[in-house]
Amino acid sequence: MQWASVGTTIAMEMAGAPLIGYLLDRWLGWFPWLTFLFMAVGFWLGVMQLIDASKKASAGGGPRGGMR
């Protein structure tokens, strides 16, 4: 169940950030600049979350660092 939480978090970061950028672009009329910016930020956040989860998993056997 903990791995599902990590996967959902990564997916929301990678999909939610570009969606926010797209909505801001439509509102401000700057399309596609904020979409691309937020897409890069979302990708970076997702990768950092994945690296953090893998470090915790290798240290303690689970995505939360072995804490239950």
Secondary structure by P-SEA (a helix, b strand, c coil): caaaaaaaaaaaaacaaaaaaaaaaaaaccccaaaaaaaaaaaaaaaaaaaaaaaaaaaccccccccc
